[in-house]
Amino acid sequence: MSSQDQQQNQAQQVEHNRMWLNNFVQGRQLGNITYNDEENLQEQTWTATVQLNGTNIGTGQAGSKKGARENAAREGLAFLQSQHGN
C-alpha cells in the first residue's frame, strides 16, 4: 500500500468519529450531542468541544473545524465507552 493510500485510509477513519459517537449515543438513548468551536487565528488552529446534554465529554484540536470536531468526537466516544461499555 502506498503512503498516499495509507493517508487516505487514515483520513477516512478520522472522518467517522462523529458518526460513531452519534451512533453510540443514539443507540443507548443517552441524549443530545452538541459541538462548540473556537478558531485561533494566530496559531491557525481550531478547538472543538463536544457535549452530551450540556456536559463536556471531549475536546479536540486541528487545522480545520471539521478535524477538530472529529478529534473531539474520538475523545468523547472513548470517554462514553469507558462509562457505558462498548
Sequence and secondary structure as in RCSB ss.txt:
>XXXX:A:sequence
MSSQDQQQNQAQQVEHNRMWLNNFVQGRQLGNITYNDEENLQEQTWTATVQLNGTNIGTGQAGSKKGARENAARE
GLAFLQSQHGN
>XXXX:A:secstr
  HHHHHHHHHHHHTTHHHHHHHHHHHTT   EEEEEEEETTTTEEEEEEEETTEEEEEEEESSHHHHHHHHHHH
HHHHHHHHH  
